[in-house]
């Protein structure tokens, strides 16, 4: 039997951004439901290990803003970056109040990193105390849209009950993460671009999808733990044992490791790490050392193979386009936070991986939650009595389909074949992008057929195939239009950065994909975020 619920604000996702959004909305008096694909607190990239946070005191922010603006290649909005730094700085003491114990130095808490599982355990506990209802193991499939075009809830699966759920809501916050294309990057296999397709089907837009070629370094023994910090003290070698140099001395050359891997196997040795450094990195990035220990390898004295794993938009920059400073999307009632939203505003064309993304989750989550609560409140009593219809188009049962059935695993494999290889995604050019899009468009055409609806697992898998295919098509179409190299968009046929292309790129469309330029400009504070700031000040 299907589960039918209603609330003021529905938050989709279960990572830090979703938690902060739900808490923020509940703090504004909204009735909140969170629906997570996994178990909120134990799934997602933040739950996998330790994470840095861009927590910067006021007197140090000017230097950080200048540095981040330079790395972002002209696309960082400094107003948004300042807001993020301020909101994050004010928010971190709250986590301590809720029960998280930051390490201390000279008697003062050091709040520039957190241990993911404990951090999320504290956030989950806080949500329950705030009256938030949590639906675990409940992946969302599609948004619900009212007759006036506003987002009015979502429909999804209850894995453990083997049935559907439907939540009517005054507003929805998308916080399901980015898209790592099932590359098995640690914690990221739940990040399959769900928000992107659901948003576009409902009428919203995306931005920055060309900045989707982020790869993370990992031991090739178990290519999942993409933790780059330990490799700052590595020396790399080719298969013949010739030194390729150290990461620190080659870090200005972004293409150092991909170039080497295209020539053959690459090995690393963390021989530059001092005893003090070893103690720190083994504690904060212990997950990266586990496969080495299991293999009996001493990474400080012995060589071990390394590889690059696609992290896509999870540590890239693309996502749902934001048009208000409370993280509202381009259609009413829809908000986005964390990796589901574009991070161009605070990361530009570069990766926001690590500290910036963690700070963005804290801040954008709160802004989106406050904005969603305000929107829902403005609808009044009729918010959950509106006539709605499901927005989903492909990979779902009960829709019009072309003759025949599609194989989800075949489609997913076809998408990965175009997205994983360095020579296709890390190094891009017009002929290569065009060839890949032929394959991806064919996969999209195949998705117009009937999905396998034998059970809830197959329904979820079919929809995942649609999420991945759509995300890949938007990424490559956007890259094809940006005829320059700008950080994560690396065009070998246009190797220079073009000052005339210092703009954002909006994209959308399903069967026919469109792209257009959008200027880099700041937005004025809304009443929702001004009210949220006053709540912080009251604390």
MARLOLO-788670 format. One record per residue (C-alpha): x, y, z. Coordinates in steps of 0.1 Angstrom, whole numbers, padded with zeros to 4 digits, always signed. Each point is the difference from the previous one (the first is absolute). Example, Ala and Ser with C-alpha at 12.3 -4.5 7.8 and 13.67 -1.06 7.14 Angstrom:
% MARLOLO-788670
+0123-0045+0078/+0014+0034-0007/
This chain:
% MARLOLO-788670
+0000+0000+0000/+0014+0034-0010/+0009+0025+0027/-0016+0035-0003/+0013+0029+0020/-0001+0038+0001/+0022+0027+0014/+0011+0036-0005/+0035-0008-0012/+0013-0033-0015/+0038-0004-0001/+0014-0026-0024/+0034-0014+0010/+0018-0010+0031/+0034+0016+0001/+0010+0032+0019/-0018+0024-0024/-0032-0019+0004/+0004-0001+0038/+0007+0038+0003/-0029+0007-0024/-0024-0021+0021/+0012+0016+0032/-0003+0035-0014/-0035-0005-0013/-0011-0016+0033/+0016+0029+0019/-0023+0023-0020/-0030-0019+0012/-0006-0022-0030/-0011-0036+0001/+0029-0019-0017/+0004-0034-0015/+0034-0013-0013/+0001-0029-0025/+0034-0015-0004/+0012-0027-0025/+0020-0017+0028/+0001+0003+0038/+0003+0037+0009/+0033+0002+0019/+0017-0030-0016/-0001+0005-0038/+0016+0025-0023/+0034+0014-0006/+0001+0020+0033/-0007-0031+0020/+0030-0019-0014/+0029+0016+0019/+0014+0032+0013/-0008+0033-0018/+0016+0034+0000/-0022+0031+0005/+0008+0035-0014/-0004+0016+0034/+0016+0034-0002/+0001+0027+0028/-0010+0035-0012/+0035+0014+0000/+0013-0027-0024/-0028+0001-0025/+0014+0025-0024/+0029-0022-0009/-0022-0031-0003/-0024+0018-0023/+0028+0012-0022/+0015-0035-0002/-0033-0017-0007/-0009+0026-0027/+0033-0006-0017/-0005-0038+0000/-0036+0005-0013/+0012+0017-0031/-0022+0030+0001/-0033-0018+0008/+0000+0003+0038/-0026+0025+0013/+0018+0016+0030/-0033+0011+0016/-0012-0036+0002/+0035-0012+0012/-0001+0026+0028/-0035-0010+0010/+0010-0037+0000/+0031+0007+0022/-0020+0020+0025/-0029-0025+0002/+0024-0029+0004/+0020+0018+0027/-0031+0008+0020/-0015-0035-0004/+0029-0022+0011/-0004+0008+0038/-0036-0013-0004/+0014-0035-0007/+0019+0001+0032/-0032+0010+0019/-0017-0030-0016/+0026-0024+0012/+0029-0001-0025/+0035+0002+0016/+0024+0019-0022/+0037-0006+0009/+0016+0027+0022/+0033+0018-0003/+0011+0022+0029/-0034-0005+0016/-0019+0013-0031/-0021-0021-0024/+0015-0004-0035/-0029+0000-0024/+0016-0004-0034/-0009-0037-0005/-0024-0026+0012/-0003-0038+0002/-0028-0008-0023/-0018-0028+0017/-0001+0018+0034/-0009+0033-0015/-0030-0015-0018/-0010-0020+0031/-0002+0033+0019/-0020+0016-0029/-0025-0028-0002/-0005+0001+0038/-0006+0037-0003/-0026-0004-0027/-0020-0025+0020/+0000+0023+0030/-0012+0028-0023/-0030-0021-0010/+0012-0008-0036/-0014-0033-0014/+0027-0021-0017/-0008-0025-0027/+0031-0022-0004/+0005-0024-0029/-0024+0022-0020/+0015+0011-0033/-0020+0027-0018/-0010-0007-0036/-0017+0032-0011/-0014+0033+0010/-0036+0010+0002/-0011+0032-0017/-0032+0020+0006/-0022+0015-0027/+0018+0034+0002/+0034-0016-0006/+0013+0000+0036/+0017-0030+0015/-0024-0015+0025/+0017-0032+0014/+0015-0032-0013/-0006-0037-0006/+0024-0028+0008/+0006-0035+0011/-0001-0016+0034/+0027-0027-0004/-0007-0020+0031/-0038+0001-0005/+0004-0007-0038/-0025+0027-0009/-0003+0037-0008/-0004+0031+0021/-0013+0034-0009/+0006+0032+0020/-0020+0032-0007/+0020+0030+0011/-0001+0038-0002/+0036+0000-0013/+0028-0024-0007/+0037+0002+0006/+0022-0021-0022/+0031-0012+0019/+0007-0034-0016/+0035+0008-0009/+0017+0002-0034/+0008-0028-0025/+0031-0023+0001/-0015-0024-0026/+0003-0030+0023/+0038+0001-0002/+0002-0015+0035/+0017+0030+0014/-0003-0005+0038/-0034+0011+0012/-0011+0014-0034/-0018-0029-0016/-0032+0014+0014/+0007+0032-0019/-0015-0007-0034/-0012+0034-0012/-0036-0006+0013/-0006+0037+0007/+0011+0011-0035/-0026-0021-0019/-0028+0005+0025/+0006+0038-0001/+0001+0003-0038/-0030-0022-0005/-0019+0024+0023/+0012+0030-0020/+0031+0011+0018/+0035+0007-0015/+0035-0011+0007/+0033+0019+0000/+0037-0008-0002/-0005-0035-0013/+0031+0003-0021/+0020+0000+0032/-0007-0037+0006/+0034-0016-0007/+0014-0002+0035/+0020-0031+0007/+0015-0011+0034/+0032-0018+0006/-0003-0034+0016/+0021-0032+0006/-0007-0023-0030/-0001-0029+0025/-0036+0010+0009/-0009+0030-0021/-0026+0016+0022/+0017+0021+0027/+0006+0033-0019/+0020+0018+0027/+0026+0023-0015/+0016+0015+0031/+0024-0030+0006/+0014+0003-0035/+0013+0035+0007/+0030-0018+0015/+0003-0026-0028/+0026-0006-0027/-0014-0016-0031/+0017-0026-0023/-0007-0016-0033/+0000-0038-0007/+0037+0000-0006/+0007+0016+0034/+0009+0034-0014/-0009+0029+0023/-0028+0022-0013/+0006+0025+0028/-0022+0009+0030/-0034+0015+0000/+0011+0031+0019/+0025+0009-0027/-0025-0007-0028/-0032+0013+0015/+0000+0031-0022/-0003-0024-0030/-0036-0012+0002/+0005-0027-0026/+0030-0016+0016/-0015-0033+0013/-0026-0005-0028/+0028+0004-0026/+0021-0025+0018/-0029-0025+0003/-0007+0002-0037/+0035-0012-0006/-0002-0030+0022/-0002-0011+0037/+0010+0025+0027/+0012-0008+0034/+0004+0021+0032/+0020+0000+0032/-0007+0024+0028/+0037+0004+0007/-0002+0037+0006/-0022-0003+0031/+0017+0007+0033/-0009-0018+0032/-0022+0029+0010/-0018+0001-0034/-0005-0038+0001/-0018+0002+0033/-0024+0027-0013/-0009-0015-0033/-0004-0035+0013/-0025+0013+0026/-0020+0024-0023/+0002-0022-0032/+0002-0035+0015/-0024-0013-0026/+0026+0006-0027/+0025-0022+0018/-0023-0030+0006/+0005-0018-0034/+0038+0005+0003/+0001-0015+0034/-0021-0030-0011/+0025-0005-0028/+0029+0001+0024/+0015+0031-0016/+0019+0027+0019/-0010+0031-0021/+0030+0020+0014/+0027-0025-0013/-0018-0021-0027/-0015+0009-0033/-0037-0006-0006/-0022+0006-0031/-0022+0031-0002/-0028+0010-0023/-0026+0028-0005/-0037-0005+0008/-0027+0021-0015/-0017+0022+0026/-0020+0019-0026/-0021+0028+0013/+0003-0012+0037/+0033+0018+0002/-0005+0019-0032/-0022+0032-0002/-0031-0007-0020/-0036-0003+0013/-0034+0015+0003/+0001+0037-0010/-0007+0024+0029/-0017+0033-0007/-0008+0013+0035/+0023+0004+0029/-0020-0025+0020/+0010-0026-0025/-0033+0001-0020/+0000-0017-0034/-0015+0014-0031/-0035-0013+0008/-0021+0008+0031/+0001-0023+0030/+0033-0017-0009/+0033+0006+0019/+0034-0016-0003/+0029-0005+0024/+0034-0016+0003/+0013-0020-0030/-0034-0001-0016/+0003+0038-0006/+0025+0017-0022/+0032+0009+0020/+0012+0025-0026/-0010+0028+0023/+0026-0010+0026/+0024-0022-0020/-0002+0015-0035/+0013-0024-0027/+0021-0020+0025/-0007-0029+0024/-0016+0009+0033/+0011-0034+0013/+0008+0000+0037/-0003+0031+0021/-0020+0022-0024/-0026-0026-0007/-0004-0008+0037/-0005+0037+0008/-0024+0003-0030/-0021-0029+0014/-0003+0017+0034/-0009+0034-0014/-0020-0008-0031/-0020-0026+0020/-0011+0027+0025/-0008+0025-0027/-0020-0025-0020/-0019-0012+0031/-0009+0035+0010/-0011+0009-0035/-0021-0031-0004/-0017+0006+0034/-0008+0036-0010/-0014-0011-0033/-0022-0027+0015/-0013+0024+0027/-0010+0024-0027/-0023-0027-0017/-0022-0002+0031/-0024-0029+0007/-0003-0010-0036/+0036-0010-0003/-0007-0038+0002/-0034+0000-0017/+0012+0012-0033/-0006-0022-0031/+0034-0015-0009/+0014-0023-0027/+0033-0019-0001/+0027+0016-0021/+0021-0031-0008/+0005-0009-0037/+0023-0030-0004/+0009-0031+0018/-0033-0002+0019/-0030-0022-0002/-0035+0012-0009/+0012+0024-0028/-0003-0001-0037/+0030-0019-0015/+0013-0012-0034/-0003-0036-0008/+0023-0025+0018/+0019+0001+0033/+0035+0014+0008/+0028-0016+0020/+0010+0024+0028/+0034-0016+0005/+0009+0002-0037/-0009+0037+0000/+0020+0007+0031/+0030-0018-0015/-0004+0021-0032/+0000+0032+0020/+0031-0010+0021/+0018-0009-0032/-0002+0036-0011/+0005+0016+0034/+0028-0020+0017/+0029+0001-0025/+0025+0028+0006/+0004+0004-0038/-0037+0007-0003/-0010+0020+0031/+0032+0015+0015/+0013+0010-0034/-0028+0013-0022/-0002+0011-0036/-0028+0005-0025/+0004-0033-0019/+0001-0020+0032/-0029+0018+0016/-0020-0004-0032/+0007-0037-0002/-0009-0005+0037/-0033+0019-0004/-0010-0023-0029/+0002-0029+0025/-0016+0019+0028/-0029+0012-0021/-0005-0036-0012/-0002-0010+0037/-0025+0027+0006/-0021-0012-0029/+0001-0035+0014/-0013+0013+0033/-0033+0010-0017/-0008-0037+0000/-0018-0018+0028/+0021-0005+0032/+0002-0032+0020/-0026+0004+0027/+0001-0035+0014/+0009+0012+0035/+0011+0032+0018/+0037-0008-0005/-0005-0001-0038/-0021+0032+0001/+0028+0018+0019/+0027-0014-0024/-0020+0012-0030/-0004+0035+0014/+0037+0000+0008/+0009-0008-0036/-0021+0031-0010/+0017+0022+0026/+0035-0010-0012/-0008+0004-0037/-0016+0034+0004/+0029+0013+0022/+0026-0012-0026/-0018+0016-0029/-0003+0034+0018/+0037-0001+0010/+0013-0007-0035/-0025+0024-0018/+0011+0027+0024/+0037-0008-0006/-0005+0000-0038/-0013+0036+0002/+0027+0013+0023/+0028+0002-0026/+0028+0007+0024/+0020-0016+0028/-0011+0014+0034/+0010-0022+0030/-0021-0032-0001/-0011+0006-0036/+0032-0011-0018/-0003+0004-0038/+0031-0012-0018/-0012+0017-0031/-0004+0033+0019/+0028-0002+0025/-0002+0037+0011/-0024+0018+0023/-0021+0025-0020/-0008+0032+0020/-0031+0004-0022/-0014-0032+0015/+0001+0011+0036/-0036-0009+0006/-0022-0028+0014/-0018-0024-0023/-0036-0010+0006/-0012-0032-0015/-0031-0021-0001/-0024-0019-0022/-0006-0037-0003/-0003-0013-0036/+0015+0032-0013/+0027+0015+0022/+0006+0038+0000/+0027+0022+0015/+0004+0037+0004/+0023+0025+0017/-0009+0017+0033/+0020+0029+0014/+0019-0002+0033/-0019+0022+0023/-0009+0002+0037/-0036-0002+0013/-0015+0022+0027/-0009-0017+0034/-0036-0012+0003/-0022+0004+0030/+0005-0037+0007/+0038+0002+0004/-0002+0033+0018/-0023-0017+0026/+0023-0030+0002/+0029+0023+0008/-0020+0016+0028/-0006-0035+0014/+0038-0006+0001/+0005+0034+0017/-0026-0008+0026/+0020-0031+0009/
